[in-house]
Each structure stands twice: as structure tokens, then as C-alpha cells.
């Protein structure tokens, strides 16, 4: 169980440059429609092969729909437009203010305690994210580059807390697949309304990026996330994701040539310190 946060950091972190690469040839709503839809079908196939139940109890329909819309649908659409509005590095860091919102909202609405370790992690995470967001506040980026990541962060936080209050029963693989289908349907509706079209051909690099996005960053990572959320408190589960934007930034440097400033490096250090406080401490049971 302790390795799940590490796996999520790698899977979702490297998804940032992968999506950026794919966006060079695939329109935004299309990439989410295809990626989320294919990830859902892959998980349903896995569930069928291993004899998992594909039934969803009637009482879980609403929680599944809400989680699919907030945790996956709105979040992923906001993220893809964030990457079109600012650098991948800054989009990743600003989006992952969600652990800070989650701990705060869990304290306000769920009564979860903020202990000393979480408090220090919150302070370090806030400092790190502030360093990395500073250029946007200094007018060095479009306002949309701030708004879209914030929408993504709040959507994820709302979905996470909703699932803690209204947990979904049944098979995790099937439930994750259905939530991905809900998000894919939302993306497909936006695809049609926006009048986007699928490209006739794709380069090999984009095919690789899409393959990683579907298999690892969508199907596998979302399954791991919902397992983690089911086992630990909302605050603890969210704080472990603080390492994801750091991996995303490093991946953007390695794969698409982005270069951080000294202020960026200071932010990386603070966020890594915050993540280490939660990843390698004794987990808090839900």
C-alpha cells in the first residue's frame, strides 16, 4: 500500500508531458474523449477476463456519476486547457494545489484532524506552489493559465470529499471503468459541441504518448487512486499526490525541453519535502 503514492506520482507525473506531446496533433476534447473512453474499455475488459462483477447497485448510481464528472471529467478537461494556456510545468504545479484544498476542506466539512505533520506539509507545499506560481502573478502568463488549473484542483477536491461521504461499493475495477465512461461521455459531448474532428494520421511519437496516457496514466492510475482513497483519509490520500507535479515538471524538462528557473528549483524542493512527510510516514486509517 505504501508504494501506491510512489506509483501514482510516476504514472500521473509523466502523463503531463505525454499529453502535451499529443496535443500537438490531437484537439483537446478529442484527446480526453479517446483517452478516457479507451481507458474505460480496457478496464472493463480486465474485469470481464478476471470474472469481476460488472453490476452497479442502484444506490451507487448517483455517487458514481458525480465522481465520474468531478474527479475525472471536469478535472481532465480543465487540465488539458491549462496545458494549452501555460507551460506544462506551471500547469502541473498549479493544478496540484488540490492536496492543500483537500486537507482544508476535509477539516472544515468532514471533521478530519490536521496534525503537526500535515500542518508542516501544508506549509511547505504552499511555499513550494507559491514559488512555482509566482511568474503568473507577475504577469508572465495568461490569466487562463491560472484559472483552468484552479478549476481542476477544486473539481478534484469536491469529487474526493464527495466519495468519502458517499463511498461506492462493488468491484473497484468496474466502478473505475464506469467513472471513466462518464468522463468520456462528457468529453464526447464537448467534442461534438465544439465541432472538433479526429486527425486522419498521427506521428509515432504521438501514438506512444497516447498509448501511455490510456494504459498507464488513465486505466492503471485511476484504479490505484480509488484504492488509495478507499483505504485512507481524504487529507492523507490527497497530500500524497504532492509529488506528482514535481515528476511532471522533471518529465517536461526531459521530454519536451522545458527549463526551470532558480525560483522553480526552490519550489521543487519545498514540494518534495512536503510530499516526503506524507509518503513515508505511518498512514492514517480512514
N, C-alpha and C positions, 0 to 999 in steps of 0.2 A: 504493500500500500504506500510506503514511503517513496517508492520510485515513480509513482503516478505523476506527482508535480514536476519531476525532472523530465519525464517523457512528454508531458504537455508543453513544457517550456520549449523543448526542441521541435516538436511537431508543429505547434502554432507559431513559434518564433520564425522558423524558416518558411512558413506559409506567406509571410508578408512579402519577401522578395519574389516568391513564386507567383503570387497574384499580380504583383507589379509587372513582371515579365509577361504574363498572359494578357494583361490589359493593353499591351502594345498592339495586339491583333484582335482581341475579343471585346465587344462592348460590355459595360458594367452589369446591366441587368442580365445579359446573356450568360456571363461567367458565373453568376450566382445561381441562375436557373439550372444550368447544366451541372455545375459542381455539386450543389445541394441535392439535386434530383438523382444524379448518378451515385452519390454517396448513400442516399436513402435506399436505392435499389440494391446496392452492394450489401448493405446491412441486412435487408430483407432476405437476400439470397443466403447469406450466412446463417440467419435464423432458421430458414427452411431446411438447409442442409443438416444442421445440428438438432433438428427436431424441436426448436423453440416454439412456444405458443405465439401466434400472430393475433390473438384476440385482445381487444382492449375493453375492460369493464366500462359500462355506461357511465359510472361515476367519475371516470378518469378522462372522459372526452374533453371537458372544458379545461382542466389543467394541462392536458396535452396540447390543446390548441393554443392556449395562452403562452406556454413555454416555447412552442414552436415559433410563434410570432415574435416574442420578445427576445428570448435567449439566442435565437438563431436568425430569424427572418430580418427584423429591423436592424439588429446588430450587424449582420453581414452586409446589408445594403448600405448602411451608414459608413461602414469601414471602407468599402470599395470606393465610395465617393470621397472619403477622406484621403485616400491614396491618390486620387485624381486632383486633389486640391492642394496638397503639400507633399513634402518628401516622405518616402516610406518610413524613414527613421522617426520623424516627428509624429507622423500619423500613429505609429505603433505606440510610442510613449504616451501621447495624449489620450489615446483610446483606453489605455490601461490605467487610467485614474479609477477605473471601476473597482479595484480592490479597496481603495480608500472610501469610495461611496458605499460599498457593501458593508464594510465594518461599521461605518457611521449609521447607516440605515438599520442594520441588524441590531445595533444598540438602541436606536430610537423606537423601532417598531416590533422587534422580536424579543427584546429584553436580554440579548446576548451581552456578556460582560466584556469590557475592554481591559485586559490585564496589562501588566507592565510591559511584557514582551510585545504584545500587539500595539501598545501605545508607542513604544520606541520604533517599531516597524512602520507605523503610520507616519511618524515624524520624518524618518529617513526617506520613506517613499515620497512624501510630499516635497521634501527638499530636492530629491533627485528629479522628479517630474517637473518641478518648477524650473530647474536649471535647463532642462531639455525643451521646455515650452517657451522660454524667455524670448527667443527671436520672434515668435508670433506676436507677443505682447509689445514688441518694439517695432512693429510694422513691417517685419521682414517676410511676411507670408499673408496669403489671402484669409479673410475672415472665415470663409468656408472651411479652411484648414483647421480651424478651432471648433467650429460648430458641429461638423459631422463626427469627429471623434467623441465630442461630449455627448451627442445623441446616442452613439453606440454604447458609451460607458453607462449611461443612465438606463438604456433599454436592457442591457445585460444585468445590471443590478436589480432592476424591477423583476425580471424573469427569475433570477436566482432566489430572491426573497419569496416570490410567489410560490416557487417549488418547495421551499422549506415549510411554508404554511399549508400548502396543498400538494403533498407528495403523490407521485404517480406510482401505482402498484403495477404488478405484472412483470413481464420479461423486459430487462433493460435494453437488450439488443433491438427488439421490436419497437419498444417505445421511442428509442433514439431515432430509429428509421422513420417512424411516423412524424416525429417532430421535424426532421429534415424535409419530409414531404410537404408539411405545412409551409415551411420557409420557402421551398422550391415553388410552391403554388403562388405564394405572394410575389416572388421574383418573376415568375412567368406572367402574372397579371401586369406587373410593371413593364415587362419586356414588350407585351402587346400594346399597352397604352402609349409607351414611348416610341413605338414604331421601329424598334431595333431589328436587325437581321443578323443571322449567323454567318460568319465568314465562310467562303467556299473552300479555302485551303488554309492550313496553318503550318508554320515552320516547326522543325524538330524541337527547337528549344521551347516553344510554347506548348507543344504536346507533352513534353516532360514536366513542365510546370503545372499543367492541368492534371496530369496523372498524379503528381504528388499532392496537389490540392484536393483531389477527390478521395484517394485511397487513404492517405495518411492524415492530412490536416482536417478532413471532414469526417469520414466514416470512423476511423480509429480514434481520433482525438475527442470527438463529441461523446463517444461511448465512455472513454476514460473520464471525461469531465463529469458526466452524470453519475458515474460510480463514486467519484470523489465527493460530489455534492451530497450524495445519499448517505455517506458514512461520517462526514464531519460537519461542524457548524458552518453557516453561510460565511461568516467572517474569516474563519480559518481557511476554508476552501478558496475563497477569493484572494486572500493575501498570497497564497502560494503561486498565483499567476503573475506576481510582480516580475518574475524573471523572464516572462515571455517577450516583453518589448525589448529587453536587452539582447536576447537572442535574435530578435527581428532586426535590430539595428546592426548587429555584427554580421548577420546574413546579408543585409543590404550593402554593407561595406564590401563583403567578399564577392557577392554575385552580381550586383548592379553598379558598383563603383562609387557609392556614397562615402563621403569623408566627414567624420565628426570634428567639431571644434574642441578647444580645451574645456569650454563650458559643458559640452556634450559628455566628455570623459568624466567630469565631476558628477554629472547626473547618473552615468552608468554605475559609478562606484557606490553612490548612495542607494540606488535601486537594488543593486546586487546585495548590499548589506541588509537591506530591509527584507529581501526575499530569503536570505540565509537564516534570518531569525525565525521564519515560519517553516521553511522546508525541513530544517534539520533539528527542530525541537520536537518535544513529545506532542503528538496530535491530540487535539481536543475532541472528545467524542460528542456527537450530536445529542 
